[in-house]
Amino acid sequence: MKYKALLLSAVVLAAVFVGGCSSKSNDSKVSETPASSAAPSSSVEDKSEPESSVEQSSETPAESSAESKPAGTPVDASWFDDAVFIGDSVTLKLSYYAEGGDLGETTFLCGGSLGYNNCLWDIDHEDNVHPVYNGVKYTIFDGVELIKPKKIFVMMGMNDIGLYGIDGTVDAMKETTSKLAEKCPDAVIYIESVTPMVSNSDLGDLNNVNIRAFDEKLKEVCAERGYKYLDVYSAVADENGDLIPEYCGDPPTDDNPNGMGLHFTNEGCKVWADYLKANVQ
């Protein structure tokens, strides 16, 4: 498989042109470099992570996440050949899994600390974490303009909630998706929910209560704007709304107390990819 990805990995944690987009670029080599972050960040590999500095939420646990929606007839992996996935370190892990061809030749625009807020920064911002394309940094907006996808999948917010709150993150999401639509007006925009954390993970304001509340806001925005909402959260959550332990690659343990409890194993990525195939149409 000809694998195409735009990757910028990061392991630092703080609180983590105009075209019709009717054809896909042939320029698709991968370039990956480290970066610093101004938002909560994390590694996508099964390694431990520094502890978050966001404050603990005072909210009580919400009701458990509903089971994922009934799946339709799954699309073939090649359906994703003209798609771009935009995301943070959670999606970056999916990009590694996708090297096996489970999502066709899809392209990934990911940064380990990328979020709805810092993706709006200028390319020359001192702390920018924009993706790297052929050795050159681009904003996600310039990236989609170059790639010209027909489908854009966005999953961000994990690096924003603890820093900007739910409403501040939703506002940035609206601005981000509006700019993506301007750059690529013919592309269909898919908004993926932020995924859950394991039950014993403690990153303060970044917790499953706030993640679920944020995802509900995302769903409302999608209904208002005509974006397609994908409830990945429910596909990988247990009956209590927590990430299923077998799907977590960095759970907090006695040996690894700083494990973030939110990144995926290959098993979790497979469930994620299968959910997408069954629910994109």
C-alpha positions, -999 to +999 in steps of 0.1 A: +000+000+000+011+035-008+009+051+027+006+088+030+009+107+062+017+142+075+030+136+110+044+157+138+048+137+170+052+152+205+057+138+240+054+171+260+024+177+282+014+211+295-021+217+310-017+186+255-046+275-023-083+280-024-093+250-044-123+229-052-107+198-035-119+176-063-086+157-067-059+144-044-023+155-045+003+130-055+029+146-032+026+125-001+059+117+016+061+115+053+081+138+075+082+137+112+099+159+137+096+166+174+080+198+188+072+216+220+036+223+231+016+249+247-014+226+252-019+192+269+001+167+248+010+130+249+028+102+232+009+079+209+031+050+216+026+026+246+049+047+268+044+066+300+036+103+300+042+133+323+014+142+346-011+168+336-011+202+353-048+210+347-069+214+378-093+186+390-129+190+378-155+193+405-183+178+383-199+145+392-197+116+368-222+118+340-243+089+328-225+062+310-220+066+272-246+051+250-237+021+230-225+029+195-250+033+168-261+003+147-235-002+120-244-001+083-227-019+055-189-013+060-172+006+032-140-008+017-107+006+029-102+023-004-131+046+004-107+066+025-081+071-003-093+107-008-097+115+029-076+135+053-075+129+091-067+159+112-059+153+149-036+151+179-016+123+193-047+100+196-052+102+158-014+100+154-015+065+169-043+056+144-020+067+116+006+042+127-020+015+128-033+025+093+001+018+078-013-017+075-038-005+049-070-007+071-079+028+060-066+026+025-043+054+014-057+081+036-036+110+046-030+121+082-023+157+093-015+152+129+005+169+157+010+154+191-002+185+208-025+198+182-058+213+192-087+234+180-070+265+195-034+261+186-041+250+150-053+285+145-019+300+153+002+315+126+028+293+110+056+314+126+041+313+161+070+305+185+052+275+201+034+262+170+029+225+167+017+224+131+022+193+110+052+188+088+048+181+050+079+170+031+101+186+057+081+219+058+056+230+084+021+239+072-011+248+090-039+223+086-056+248+064-027+251+040-023+213+043-058+205+030-054+231+003-024+212-009-039+177-006-073+185-019-093+158-001-129+150-007-134+140+029-120+157+060-121+139+094-114+160+124-108+148+160-093+174+183-102+189+217-082+166+241-055+193+242-080+221+246-105+212+273-082+216+303-068+249+290-098+267+274-128+250+289-157+234+270-172+266+256-138+280+246-129+248+228-163+247+210-158+283+198-123+274+184-138+243+168-164+264+149-136+288+137-114+258+127-141+240+107-152+272+090-117+278+078-114+242+066-146+245+047-134+278+031-101+261+020-118+230+007-155+238-001-162+205-019-151+183+009-174+166+033-165+173+069-167+145+095-164+155+131-152+126+154-160+128+190-132+130+215-126+095+229-128+085+266-101+079+292-097+048+313-115+049+347-084+054+369-069+082+348-067+116+366-058+146+344-079+172+363-103+191+340-096+166+313-119+138+323-147+118+309-174+140+324-160+170+305-152+150+274-188+138+272-201+173+277-179+186+250-189+158+226-226+168+231-217+203+221-199+190+190-230+170+181-251+202+183-227+221+161-227+193+135-265+193+134-265+231+129-238+231+102-245+199+083-212+182+094-213+144+098-209+135+135-192+102+144-196+089+180-162+071+183-165+076+221-193+051+224-176+026+201-146+022+225-163+028+259-175+003+284-208+003+302-196+031+325-185+053+297-148+047+303-122+036+277-121-002+276-088-012+293-078-035+265-079-005+241-056+017+262-019+017+255-008+040+283-029+032+314-018+045+348-002+017+368+020+014+399+050+010+376+038+039+353+018+063+375+021+090+349+003+070+322-023+093+307-049+065+301-062+079+267-040+065+239-049+034+220-035+000+214-037-016+180-067-035+192-084-002+200-074+013+167-090-017+149-123-011+166-121+026+158-113+019+121-141-007+119-165+018+134-156+044+109-160+020+080-195+010+092-208+045+100-194+070+074-224+064+051 
